[in-house]
Amino acid sequence: MIRLGAGRRLDRIVAVGAHCDDIAIGAGGTLLAMCRAQPGIRVDALVLSGGGSEREDEERAALAAFCPGAELRLTVLKLPDGRMPAYWEEAKSAVEELRAQTDPDLVLAPRTDDAHQDHRGLAQLMTTAFRDHLVLGYEIVKWDGDLGRPAAYQPLS
């Protein structure tokens, strides 16, 4: 059993999103709480779409704000929004490359039953690449009310 509990030190976190803003919407508060509690933590983030655009700039600013005092490494790719299943090989390669670069204590990813195909596909890749890691799925609140049944909550002030 992989545990995350009081007193456990986290040195490395991986956070992934299919689109710029997914991490901020789904895990921003959790990242902020963890980075404030443990300055110097390393956060490796991967976003599959939005690279080279204004959205990438927004993502960099958001993660810098949500990860104060962290060693932040962000990669933003240019896969087309809404087309992740057609770019499965590229997405899988990016996740495997991320896995080769880090051995995190915690992985934050979209939940595996998310209705959006990009979110769901990325979530499925995470549990194959990070088999021996604690992978927690986050919700991305959307207009269609696609909410799951969370098993864990991060208290936020």
C-alpha positions in Angstrom: 0.0 0.0 0.0 1.3 3.5 -0.9 0.4 6.0 1.8 0.2 9.7 2.0 -0.2 10.9 5.5 0.7 13.4 8.2 4.4 13.6 8.8 5.4 12.0 5.5 8.0 14.1 3.7 7.4 14.8 0.0 10.5 15.7 -1.9 9.1 15.4 -5.5 5.7 15.9 -7.0 4.6 15.3 -10.6 1.6 17.2 -11.9 0.1 16.7 -15.3 -2.6 18.2 -17.4 -4.0 17.7 -20.8 -4.6 21.4 -21.3 -3.2 24.6 -19.9 -5.3 25.4 -16.8 -6.1 21.8 -15.9 -3.5 21.6 -13.2 -4.4 25.0 -11.8 -8.2 24.2 -11.7 -7.8 20.6 -10.5 -4.8 20.7 -8.2 -3.7 24.3 -7.7 -4.9 24.5 -4.1 -3.2 21.2 -3.3 0.1 22.3 -4.9 -0.1 25.6 -3.1 -0.6 23.9 0.3 2.2 21.4 -0.3 4.7 23.9 -1.6 4.0 26.4 1.3 4.4 23.6 3.8 7.7 22.4 2.3 9.8 25.0 0.6 12.3 23.6 -1.9 10.1 20.7 -3.0 10.6 19.7 -6.7 7.5 19.9 -8.9 7.8 18.4 -12.4 4.8 19.4 -14.5 3.7 18.3 -18.0 0.9 19.8 -20.1 0.1 18.1 -23.4 -1.4 21.1 -25.3 -0.9 24.9 -25.6 2.8 25.0 -26.2 4.2 28.1 -27.9 1.0 30.0 -27.3 -0.3 32.6 -24.9 -1.8 29.7 -22.9 1.7 28.4 -22.2 2.6 31.8 -20.7 -0.5 31.7 -18.6 0.3 28.2 -17.4 3.9 29.2 -16.4 2.5 32.1 -14.4 -0.2 30.1 -12.7 2.2 27.3 -11.7 4.8 29.8 -10.5 2.0 31.2 -8.2 0.8 27.8 -7.1 4.3 26.5 -6.4 6.0 29.2 -4.3 9.5 28.3 -3.2 9.5 25.1 -5.3 12.0 23.9 -7.9 9.5 24.0 -10.8 10.1 22.2 -14.1 7.4 22.7 -16.6 7.0 21.2 -20.1 4.2 22.3 -22.4 3.7 20.4 -25.6 1.8 21.4 -28.7 -0.6 18.5 -29.2 -4.0 19.6 -30.6 -6.7 20.3 -28.0 -9.4 17.7 -28.0 -7.5 15.2 -30.1 -5.4 13.3 -27.6 -6.6 9.8 -28.6 -5.3 10.5 -32.2 -1.9 11.5 -30.7 -1.6 8.6 -28.2 2.0 7.8 -29.2 3.2 11.3 -28.7 1.4 11.6 -25.3 2.7 8.2 -24.2 6.3 9.2 -25.1 6.0 12.4 -23.2 4.8 10.7 -20.1 7.4 8.0 -20.3 10.1 10.7 -20.8 8.8 12.5 -17.7 8.9 9.2 -15.8 12.6 8.6 -16.8 13.5 12.1 -15.4 11.9 11.8 -12.0 10.9 9.4 -9.2 8.2 11.3 -7.4 6.6 10.7 -4.0 3.2 11.9 -5.4 1.6 12.1 -8.9 -1.3 14.5 -9.5 -3.3 13.7 -12.6 -6.8 14.0 -14.0 -9.1 11.3 -12.7 -9.4 8.2 -14.8 -13.2 8.5 -15.2 -13.2 12.1 -16.4 -15.7 12.5 -19.3 -13.2 14.5 -21.4 -11.2 12.1 -23.7 -8.0 14.1 -23.3 -8.2 14.1 -19.5 -9.2 10.4 -19.3 -6.5 9.3 -21.7 -3.8 11.2 -19.9 -5.0 9.7 -16.6 -4.8 6.2 -18.0 -1.2 6.8 -19.2 -0.1 8.0 -15.7 -1.1 4.8 -14.0 1.0 2.7 -16.5 4.1 4.9 -16.4 4.0 5.5 -12.7 3.1 2.0 -11.5 4.9 2.1 -8.2 3.8 5.6 -7.2 0.9 7.2 -5.4 -1.2 8.6 -8.2 -4.1 10.8 -7.1 -6.8 11.9 -9.6 -8.0 15.4 -9.4 -11.4 16.8 -10.7 -11.5 19.5 -13.4 -14.8 21.3 -12.8 -16.4 21.9 -16.2 -19.6 23.4 -17.6 -21.2 20.0 -18.0 -21.0 19.1 -14.3 -18.8 16.1 -14.8 -18.0 15.5 -11.2 -16.9 12.2 -9.7 -16.9 10.8 -6.2 -13.7 11.9 -4.5 -12.1 9.5 -2.1 -9.8 12.1 -0.6 -9.8 15.8 0.0 -7.0 18.3 0.5 -8.1 20.9 3.2 -7.6 24.4 2.0 -7.7 27.6 4.0 
